[in-house]
Amino acid sequence: QVQLVESGGGLVQAGSSLRLSCVASGRTSRTYAVTWFRQAPGKEREFVATIRFSNDQTYYDDSVKGRFTASRDSAKNTVYLQMDNLRPEDTAVYYCAALMSGHVQNYRQPGVYDYWGQGTQVTVAS
């Protein structure tokens, strides 16, 4: 079992920055990747960014590319999402999710993930 806890959300003005944290505990040694998703009211959960643990390679949705940066601190079992130049359309609940195997067809699909955090609210005012 792996437990994930997100933090760092809040209410900010457009153009501001936030850094989200996702702290993992439990049997984390087999983690293949951690991905950030977000879900706005009335919308489906959508892929934001992922970081692959074998080589720290990152992938981003086009909507956040150049503004968001995923990183991790293995010593702290923590994955971060640095969000700069926030926009009102970034408003959502942000979730981190852990993938324990790389043998998935599409890592951007929420359904392939093994563990989820409880989410943290990000609200960007215009």
DSSP file (Angstrom, degrees, kcal/mol; ACC not computed):
  #  RESIDUE AA STRUCTURE BP1 BP2  ACC     N-H-->O    O-->H-N    N-H-->O    O-->H-N    TCO  KAPPA ALPHA  PHI   PSI    X-CA   Y-CA   Z-CA
    1    1 A Q              0   0    0      0, 0.0    26,-2.9     0, 0.0     2,-0.4   0.000 360.0 360.0 360.0 144.5    0.0    0.0    0.0
    2    2 A V  E     -A   26   0A   0     24,-0.2     2,-0.4   112,-0.1    24,-0.2  -0.993 360.0-155.8-127.3 135.1    1.1    3.6   -0.7
    3    3 A Q  E     -A   25   0A   0     22,-2.7    22,-2.1    -2,-0.4     2,-0.4  -0.922   8.3-165.3-111.1 138.0   -0.4    6.6    0.9
    4    4 A L  E     -A   24   0A   0    112,-0.5     2,-0.5    -2,-0.4   114,-0.4  -0.975   5.0-173.3-124.4 134.4   -0.3   10.0   -0.8
    5    5 A V  E     -A   23   0A   0     18,-1.9    18,-2.6    -2,-0.4     2,-0.2  -0.972   8.0-159.4-131.4 119.0   -0.9   13.4    0.8
    6    6 A E  E     +A   22   0A   0     -2,-0.5     2,-0.3    16,-0.2    16,-0.2  -0.621  17.8 161.3 -92.8 154.4   -1.1   16.6   -1.2
    7    7 A S  E     +A   21   0A   0     14,-1.8    14,-2.6    -2,-0.2   113,-0.1  -0.965  37.1  74.8-157.6 168.8   -0.7   20.1    0.2
    8    8 A G        +     0   0    0     -2,-0.3    11,-0.3     1,-0.3   112,-0.0   0.359  59.0 133.6 106.9  -4.5    0.1   23.6   -1.0
    9    9 A G        +     0   0    0     12,-0.1     2,-0.3     9,-0.1    -1,-0.3  -0.155  22.1 131.2 -70.7 172.7   -3.1   24.6   -2.6
   10   10 A G  E     -d  122   0B   0    111,-0.8   113,-2.8   110,-0.1     2,-0.5  -0.984  56.3 -63.8 169.4-173.0   -4.8   28.0   -2.0
   11   11 A L  E     +d  123   0B   0     -2,-0.3     2,-0.3   111,-0.2   113,-0.2  -0.913  56.3 161.1-105.2 122.2   -6.4   31.1   -3.4
   12   12 A V  E     -d  124   0B   0    111,-2.7   113,-3.2    -2,-0.5     2,-0.2  -0.882  37.9-103.8-135.7 166.8   -4.1   33.3   -5.5
   13   13 A Q  E >   -d  125   0B   0     -2,-0.3     3,-2.0   111,-0.2    73,-0.2  -0.573  51.7 -84.3 -86.9 155.2   -4.3   36.0   -8.1
   14   14 A A  T 3  S+     0   0    0    111,-2.3    73,-0.2     1,-0.3    -1,-0.1  -0.312 118.0  31.9 -56.7 140.0   -3.7   35.4  -11.7
   15   15 A G  T 3  S+     0   0    0     71,-3.1    70,-0.6     1,-0.3    -1,-0.3   0.281  96.6 117.5  92.3 -10.1    0.0   35.5  -12.5
   16   16 A S    <   -     0   0    0     -3,-2.0    70,-2.5    70,-0.2     2,-0.3  -0.170  57.2-124.7 -82.9 179.6    1.0   34.2   -9.1
   17   17 A S        -     0   0    0     67,-0.2     2,-0.3    68,-0.2    67,-0.2  -0.910  21.4-179.7-125.7 153.3    2.8   31.0   -8.3
   18   18 A L  E     - B   0  83A   0     65,-2.2    65,-3.4    -2,-0.3     2,-0.5  -0.977  16.4-146.6-142.6 152.7    2.1   28.0   -6.0
   19   19 A R  E     - B   0  82A   0     -2,-0.3     2,-0.3   -11,-0.3    63,-0.2  -0.972  14.2-158.8-123.6 119.2    4.0   24.9   -5.2
   20   20 A L  E     - B   0  81A   0     61,-2.6    61,-2.2    -2,-0.5     2,-0.4  -0.686   5.8-155.7 -91.6 147.5    2.1   21.7   -4.6
   21   21 A S  E     -AB   7  80A   0    -14,-2.6   -14,-1.8    -2,-0.3     2,-0.4  -0.942   9.4-165.9-122.0 146.5    3.6   18.8   -2.6
   22   22 A C  E     -AB   6  79A   0     57,-2.1    57,-2.3    -2,-0.4     2,-0.5  -0.933  11.4-163.8-131.7 107.2    2.8   15.2   -2.7
   23   23 A V  E     -AB   5  78A   0    -18,-2.6   -18,-1.9    -2,-0.4     2,-0.3  -0.814   6.5-157.3 -98.0 127.6    4.3   13.2    0.1
   24   24 A A  E     +A    4   0A   0     53,-3.0     2,-0.3    -2,-0.5   -20,-0.2  -0.798  14.4 172.7-105.3 144.5    4.3    9.4   -0.3
   25   25 A S  E     +A    3   0A   0    -22,-2.1   -22,-2.7    -2,-0.3     2,-0.3  -0.946  42.7  37.4-142.2 164.9    4.5    6.8    2.5
   26   26 A G  E    S-A    2   0A   0     -2,-0.3     2,-1.9   -24,-0.2   -24,-0.2  -0.753 115.5  -0.2  96.9-144.3    4.3    3.1    2.7
   27   27 A R  S    S+     0   0    0    -26,-2.9     3,-0.4    -2,-0.3    -1,-0.1  -0.521  77.5 145.4 -85.3  74.3    5.6    0.7    0.1
   28   28 A T    >   +     0   0    0     -2,-1.9     3,-1.9     1,-0.2    -1,-0.2   0.544  40.9  92.0 -89.8  -8.6    7.0    3.4   -2.2
   29   29 A S  T 3  S+     0   0    0      1,-0.3    -1,-0.2    -3,-0.2    -2,-0.1   0.763  86.0  51.3 -63.9 -25.1   10.1    1.6   -3.5
   30   30 A R  T 3  S+     0   0    0     -3,-0.4    -1,-0.3    71,-0.0     2,-0.2   0.293  76.6 135.9 -94.9  11.3    8.3    0.2   -6.6
   31   31 A T    <   -     0   0    0     -3,-1.9    69,-0.2     1,-0.2     3,-0.1  -0.400  30.7-176.4 -63.6 127.7    6.9    3.5   -7.7
   32   32 A Y        -     0   0    0     67,-3.0    21,-2.4     1,-0.4    22,-0.5   0.840  64.7 -16.2 -90.2 -41.3    7.3    3.9  -11.5
   33   33 A A  E     -FE  52  99B   0     66,-1.8    66,-2.9    19,-0.3     2,-0.4  -0.990  50.8-141.6-158.8 156.5    5.9    7.4  -11.8
   34   34 A V  E     -FE  51  98B   0     17,-2.0    17,-2.4    -2,-0.3     2,-0.4  -0.996  23.9-167.3-123.9 134.7    3.8   10.0  -10.0
   35   35 A T  E     -FE  50  97B   0     62,-2.7    62,-2.2    -2,-0.4     2,-0.5  -0.925  15.9-138.0-124.8 144.5    1.4   12.1  -12.0
   36   36 A W  E     +FE  49  96B   0     13,-3.6    12,-2.5    -2,-0.4    13,-1.5  -0.888  25.6 176.8 -99.4 129.9   -0.5   15.3  -11.2
   37   37 A F  E     -FE  47  95B   0     58,-2.9    58,-2.5    -2,-0.5     2,-0.3  -0.805  10.2-157.4-118.7 165.8   -4.1   15.4  -12.4
   38   38 A R  E     -FE  46  94B   0      8,-2.2     8,-3.2    -2,-0.3     2,-0.4  -0.991   5.0-161.8-143.7 154.7   -6.7   18.1  -11.8
   39   39 A Q  E     - E   0  93B   0     54,-2.2    54,-2.4    -2,-0.3     6,-0.2  -0.953   5.0-162.9-141.0 117.9  -10.5   18.3  -11.8
   40   40 A A    >   -     0   0    0      4,-0.4     3,-2.2    -2,-0.4    52,-0.1  -0.600  46.4 -75.2 -91.8 158.3  -12.5   21.4  -12.2
   41   41 A P  T 3  S+     0   0    0      0, 0.0    -1,-0.1     0, 0.0     3,-0.1  -0.294 118.7   6.9 -56.4 130.3  -16.2   21.5  -11.2
   42   42 A G  T 3  S+     0   0    0      1,-0.3     2,-0.3    -3,-0.1    -3,-0.0   0.509 113.0 101.0  77.4   4.9  -18.3   19.7  -13.8
   43   43 A K  S <  S-     0   0    0     -3,-2.2    -1,-0.3     1,-0.0     2,-0.1  -0.786  75.1-101.9-119.8 163.2  -15.3   18.5  -15.8
   44   44 A E        -     0   0    0     -2,-0.3    -4,-0.4     1,-0.1     2,-0.2  -0.413  47.4 -91.3 -77.4 157.4  -13.5   15.2  -16.0
   45   45 A R        -     0   0    0     -6,-0.2     2,-0.3    -2,-0.1    -6,-0.2  -0.518  52.6-161.1 -67.5 134.0  -10.2   14.7  -14.2
   46   46 A E  E     -F   38   0B   0     -8,-3.2    -8,-2.2    -2,-0.2     2,-0.1  -0.915  19.5-104.7-128.4 149.7   -7.4   15.6  -16.6
   47   47 A F  E     +F   37   0B   0     -2,-0.3   -10,-0.2    61,-0.3     3,-0.1  -0.413  36.6 165.8 -67.5 138.2   -3.7   15.0  -16.9
   48   48 A V  E     -     0   0B   0    -12,-2.5    13,-2.6     1,-0.3     2,-0.3   0.691  58.7 -26.3-116.4 -58.3   -1.4   17.8  -15.9
   49   49 A A  E     -FG  36  60B   0    -13,-1.5   -13,-3.6    11,-0.2    -1,-0.3  -0.989  49.2-158.8-161.0 152.6    2.2   16.4  -15.5
   50   50 A T  E     -FG  35  59B   0      9,-2.2     9,-1.9    -2,-0.3     2,-0.4  -0.980   4.3-157.1-137.0 151.7    4.1   13.3  -14.8
   51   51 A I  E     -FG  34  58B   0    -17,-2.4   -17,-2.0    -2,-0.3     2,-0.4  -0.991  14.3-144.1-130.0 125.6    7.5   12.4  -13.5
   52   52 A R  E >>  -F   33   0B   0      5,-3.0     4,-1.6    -2,-0.4     3,-0.5  -0.751   7.1-148.3 -90.0 130.2    9.1    9.1  -14.2
   53   53 A F  T 34 S+     0   0    0    -21,-2.4   -20,-0.1    -2,-0.4    -1,-0.1   0.747  87.2  67.0 -75.1 -24.5   11.2    7.8  -11.3
   54   54 A S  T 34 S-     0   0    0    -22,-0.5    -1,-0.2     1,-0.2   -21,-0.1   0.853 129.5  -1.1 -66.6 -33.0   13.8    5.9  -13.3
   55   55 A N  T <4 S-     0   0    0     -3,-0.5    -2,-0.2     2,-0.1    -1,-0.2   0.278  93.9-113.3-141.1  10.0   15.3    8.9  -15.0
   56   56 A D     <  +     0   0    0     -4,-1.6     2,-0.2     1,-0.2    -3,-0.2   0.739  57.1 164.8  59.1  24.1   13.2   11.9  -13.7
   57   57 A Q        -     0   0    0     -5,-0.5    -5,-3.0    -6,-0.1     2,-0.3  -0.517  20.5-154.8 -71.4 140.2   11.9   12.4  -17.1
   58   58 A T  E     -G   51   0B   0     -7,-0.2     2,-0.3    -2,-0.2    -7,-0.2  -0.866  13.6-168.3-120.9 152.1    8.8   14.7  -17.1
   59   59 A Y  E     -G   50   0B   0     -9,-1.9    -9,-2.2    -2,-0.3     2,-0.3  -0.985   9.8-165.9-136.9 145.8    5.9   15.1  -19.4
   60   60 A Y  E     -G   49   0B   0     -2,-0.3   -11,-0.2   -11,-0.2     2,-0.2  -0.950  25.6-111.6-134.2 150.5    3.3   17.9  -19.5
   61   61 A D    >>  -     0   0    0    -13,-2.6     3,-1.6    -2,-0.3     4,-1.2  -0.518  37.8-116.4 -70.2 150.2    0.0   18.7  -20.9
   62   62 A D  T 34 S+     0   0    0      1,-0.3     3,-0.2     2,-0.2    -1,-0.1   0.813 111.7  65.6 -60.1 -29.6    0.2   21.5  -23.5
   63   63 A S  T 34 S+     0   0    0      1,-0.2    -1,-0.3     3,-0.0   -15,-0.0   0.701 114.5  28.2 -68.6 -18.3   -2.0   23.7  -21.4
   64   64 A V  T X> S+     0   0    0     -3,-1.6     3,-2.5   -16,-0.2     4,-2.3   0.459  85.7 127.5-119.7  -5.7    0.7   23.9  -18.6
   65   65 A K  T 3< S+     0   0    0     -4,-1.2     4,-0.1     1,-0.3   -16,-0.0  -0.301  81.1  16.4 -59.4 132.0    3.9   23.4  -20.6
   66   66 A G  T 34 S+     0   0    0      2,-0.5    -1,-0.3     1,-0.1     3,-0.1   0.264 126.1  58.5  88.2 -12.6    6.3   26.2  -19.9
   67   67 A R  T <4 S+     0   0    0     -3,-2.5    17,-2.2     1,-0.2     2,-0.3   0.681  98.8  53.4-115.6 -33.7    4.4   27.3  -16.7
   68   68 A F  E  <  -C   83   0A   0     -4,-2.3    -2,-0.5    15,-0.2     2,-0.4  -0.814  60.4-167.8-108.9 146.3    4.4   24.2  -14.5
   69   69 A T  E     -C   82   0A   0     13,-2.5    13,-3.0    -2,-0.3     2,-0.4  -0.983   6.6-155.7-136.0 124.1    7.4   22.1  -13.5
   70   70 A A  E     +C   81   0A   0     -2,-0.4     2,-0.3    11,-0.2    11,-0.2  -0.786  26.2 153.7 -95.8 141.3    7.3   18.7  -11.8
   71   71 A S  E     -C   80   0A   0      9,-1.7     9,-3.1    -2,-0.4     2,-0.3  -0.939  23.8-144.5-153.4 172.9   10.2   17.5   -9.7
   72   72 A R  E     -C   79   0A   0     -2,-0.3     2,-0.5     7,-0.3     7,-0.2  -0.995  13.0-150.1-147.7 155.0   10.9   15.2   -6.8
   73   73 A D  E >>> -C   78   0A   0      5,-2.9     5,-1.9    -2,-0.3     3,-0.9  -0.932  13.7-168.9-120.9 101.8   13.1   14.8   -3.8
   74   74 A S  G >45S+     0   0    0     -2,-0.5     3,-0.7     1,-0.3    -1,-0.1   0.829  84.7  60.1 -64.6 -31.8   13.6   11.1   -3.3
   75   75 A A  G 345S+     0   0    0      1,-0.2    -1,-0.3    -3,-0.1    -2,-0.0   0.811 114.0  37.0 -65.7 -28.3   15.1   11.6    0.2
   76   76 A K  G <45S-     0   0    0     -3,-0.9    -1,-0.2     2,-0.2    -2,-0.2   0.385 104.9-127.1-102.0   1.5   11.8   13.1    1.3
   77   77 A N  T <<5 +     0   0    0     -3,-0.7   -53,-3.0    -4,-0.5     2,-0.4   0.899  66.1 136.8  52.0  42.7    9.6   10.8   -0.8
   78   78 A T  E   < -BC  23  73A   0     -5,-1.9    -5,-2.9   -55,-0.2     2,-0.4  -0.962  43.9-162.0-128.6 136.7    8.0   14.0   -2.1
   79   79 A V  E     -BC  22  72A   0    -57,-2.3   -57,-2.1    -2,-0.4     2,-0.3  -0.942  17.7-157.1-112.8 139.0    6.9   15.1   -5.6
   80   80 A Y  E     -BC  21  71A   0     -9,-3.1    -9,-1.7    -2,-0.4     2,-0.4  -0.806  15.5-159.0-115.6 154.9    6.4   18.7   -6.3
   81   81 A L  E     -BC  20  70A   0    -61,-2.2   -61,-2.6    -2,-0.3     2,-0.6  -0.892  12.5-161.2-130.8 103.9    4.4   20.7   -8.9
   82   82 A Q  E     -BC  19  69A   0    -13,-3.0   -13,-2.5    -2,-0.4     2,-0.6  -0.753   9.6-166.1 -84.0 122.4    5.7   24.2   -9.2
   83   83 A M  E     +BC  18  68A   0    -65,-3.4   -65,-2.2    -2,-0.6     2,-0.3  -0.940   9.7 177.3-118.0 113.9    3.0   26.3  -10.9
   84   84 A D        +     0   0    0    -17,-2.2   -67,-0.2    -2,-0.6   -68,-0.2  -0.752  60.4  19.2-112.5 159.6    4.0   29.7  -12.2
   85   85 A N  S    S-     0   0    0    -70,-0.6    -1,-0.2    -2,-0.3   -68,-0.2   0.917  85.0-157.7  49.7  51.2    2.0   32.3  -14.1
   86   86 A L        -     0   0    0    -70,-2.5   -71,-3.1    -3,-0.3   -70,-0.2  -0.246   7.3-157.2 -64.3 146.7   -1.3   30.8  -12.9
   87   87 A R    >   -     0   0    0    -73,-0.2     3,-2.1   -72,-0.1     4,-0.2  -0.835  30.8-110.2-120.6 157.8   -4.4   31.5  -14.8
   88   88 A P  G >  S+     0   0    0      0, 0.0     3,-1.8     0, 0.0    36,-0.4   0.848 117.3  62.8 -56.6 -33.0   -8.1   31.4  -13.8
   89   89 A E  G 3  S+     0   0    0      1,-0.3   -49,-0.0   -49,-0.0    -3,-0.0   0.570  89.2  69.5 -71.9  -6.8   -8.5   28.3  -16.0
   90   90 A D  G <  S+     0   0    0     -3,-2.1    -1,-0.3    34,-0.0     2,-0.2   0.520  70.7 121.7 -82.9  -5.5   -6.0   26.5  -13.7
   91   91 A T    <   +     0   0    0     -3,-1.8     2,-0.3    -4,-0.2    32,-0.2  -0.406  40.1 104.5 -61.4 124.1   -8.6   26.5  -10.9
   92   92 A A  E    S- H   0 122B   0     30,-2.0    30,-2.7    -2,-0.2     2,-0.5  -0.967  76.8 -79.3-178.7 170.9   -9.3   22.9   -9.9
   93   93 A V  E     -EH  39 121B   0    -54,-2.4   -54,-2.2    -2,-0.3     2,-0.5  -0.865  48.7-145.9 -88.0 128.4   -8.7   20.3   -7.3
   94   94 A Y  E     -EH  38 120B   0     26,-3.0    26,-1.9    -2,-0.5     2,-0.4  -0.844  17.3-173.3-103.1 131.7   -5.2   18.9   -7.9
   95   95 A Y  E     -E   37   0B   0    -58,-2.5   -58,-2.9    -2,-0.5     2,-0.4  -0.921  14.9-147.9-121.2 144.9   -4.5   15.3   -7.2
   96   96 A C  E     -E   36   0B   0     -2,-0.4    21,-2.2   -60,-0.2     2,-0.3  -0.898  18.8-171.4-106.8 149.4   -1.3   13.3   -7.3
   97   97 A A  E     -EI  35 116B   0    -62,-2.2   -62,-2.7    -2,-0.4     2,-0.4  -0.993  13.8-137.6-140.8 143.5   -1.4    9.6   -8.3
   98   98 A A  E     -EI  34 115B   0     17,-2.1    16,-2.0    -2,-0.3    17,-1.4  -0.856   7.2-159.3-108.3 137.1    1.2    6.9   -8.2
   99   99 A L  E     -E   33   0B   0    -66,-2.9   -67,-3.0    -2,-0.4   -66,-1.8  -0.963   3.5-170.3-113.6 126.4    1.8    4.3  -10.9
  100  100 A M  S    S+     0   0    0     -2,-0.5     2,-0.3   -69,-0.2    -1,-0.1   0.516  70.2  41.7 -97.6  -6.1    3.6    1.1   -9.8
  101  101 A S        -     0   0    0    -68,-0.1    -1,-0.1     1,-0.1   -69,-0.1  -0.998  60.5-148.9-141.2 144.7    4.2   -0.3  -13.2
  102  102 A G  S    S+     0   0    0     -2,-0.3     2,-1.8     1,-0.2     5,-0.1   0.461  76.5  98.7 -87.4  -0.7    5.3    1.1  -16.5
  103  103 A H        +     0   0    0      2,-0.0     2,-0.3     0, 0.0    -1,-0.2  -0.428  54.9 118.5 -89.1  64.6    3.3   -1.4  -18.5
  104  104 A V        -     0   0    0     -2,-1.8     3,-0.2     1,-0.1     8,-0.0  -0.921  62.9-136.1-125.6 153.7    0.3    0.8  -19.2
  105  105 A Q  S    S+     0   0    0     -2,-0.3     2,-0.4     1,-0.3    -1,-0.1   0.888  93.1  13.9 -76.3 -38.5   -1.0    1.9  -22.5
  106  106 A N    >   -     0   0    0      3,-0.1     3,-1.7     1,-0.1    -1,-0.3  -0.856  55.3-169.2-145.6 103.3   -1.7    5.5  -21.6
  107  107 A Y  T 3  S+     0   0    0     -2,-0.4    -1,-0.1     1,-0.3    -2,-0.0   0.586  86.8  69.7 -69.9  -8.0   -0.2    7.1  -18.5
  108  108 A R  T 3  S+     0   0    0    -61,-0.1   -61,-0.3   -60,-0.0    -1,-0.3   0.538  79.3  92.4 -86.0  -5.3   -2.4   10.1  -19.1
  109  109 A Q  S X  S-     0   0    0     -3,-1.7     3,-1.6     1,-0.1     4,-0.3  -0.778  70.3-146.2 -91.5 125.1   -5.5    8.1  -18.2
  110  110 A P  G >  S+     0   0    0      0, 0.0     3,-1.6     0, 0.0    -1,-0.1   0.814  91.5  70.8 -57.2 -30.9   -6.6    8.3  -14.6
  111  111 A G  G 3  S+     0   0    0      1,-0.3    -4,-0.1    -3,-0.0    -3,-0.0   0.649  88.6  61.0 -66.4 -14.8   -7.9    4.8  -14.6
  112  112 A V  G <  S+     0   0    0     -3,-1.6    -1,-0.3    -6,-0.2     2,-0.2   0.571  81.8 105.1 -88.3  -6.9   -4.4    3.2  -14.8
  113  113 A Y    <   -     0   0    0     -3,-1.6   -14,-0.2    -4,-0.3     3,-0.1  -0.468  55.0-157.5 -84.1 146.8   -3.2    4.6  -11.5
  114  114 A D  S    S+     0   0    0    -16,-2.0     2,-0.3     1,-0.2   -15,-0.2   0.818  72.3  24.9 -91.1 -35.0   -2.9    2.5   -8.4
  115  115 A Y  E     -I   98   0B   0    -17,-1.4   -17,-2.1  -114,-0.1     2,-0.3  -0.975  62.1-167.5-138.3 148.0   -3.0    5.1   -5.6
  116  116 A W  E     -I   97   0B   0     -2,-0.3  -112,-0.5   -19,-0.2   -19,-0.2  -0.955  15.5-132.8-134.1 149.8   -4.4    8.6   -5.2
  117  117 A G        -     0   0    0    -21,-2.2  -112,-0.2    -2,-0.3     3,-0.1  -0.346  34.5-106.2 -87.0-179.2   -4.2   11.4   -2.8
  118  118 A Q        -     0   0    0   -114,-0.4  -113,-0.1     1,-0.2   -23,-0.1   0.621  60.6-117.3 -87.2 -13.8   -7.1   13.3   -1.4
  119  119 A G        -     0   0    0    -23,-0.1     2,-0.4     1,-0.1   -24,-0.2   0.044  15.1-124.6  97.0 154.7   -6.6   16.4   -3.5
  120  120 A T  E     - H   0  94B   0    -26,-1.9   -26,-3.0  -113,-0.1     2,-0.3  -0.997  25.0-120.2-139.5 134.8   -5.8   20.0   -2.8
  121  121 A Q  E     - H   0  93B   0     -2,-0.4  -111,-0.8   -28,-0.2     2,-0.5  -0.561  23.5-171.8 -81.7 131.7   -7.8   23.0   -4.0
  122  122 A V  E     -dH  10  92B   0    -30,-2.7   -30,-2.0    -2,-0.3     2,-0.5  -0.991   4.9-177.6-120.1 123.4   -6.2   25.6   -6.2
  123  123 A T  E     -d   11   0B   0   -113,-2.8  -111,-2.7    -2,-0.5     2,-0.6  -0.984   6.9-166.5-124.8 125.1   -8.2   28.7   -7.0
  124  124 A V  E     -d   12   0B   0     -2,-0.5     2,-0.3   -36,-0.4  -111,-0.2  -0.942   9.7-153.9-115.2 116.5   -6.9   31.4   -9.2
  125  125 A A  E      d   13   0B   0   -113,-3.2  -111,-2.3    -2,-0.6    -2,-0.0  -0.652 360.0 360.0 -90.6 144.0   -8.8   34.7   -9.2
  126  126 A S              0   0    0     -2,-0.3    -1,-0.1  -113,-0.2  -113,-0.1   0.460 360.0 360.0 -85.7 360.0   -8.7   37.0  -12.2
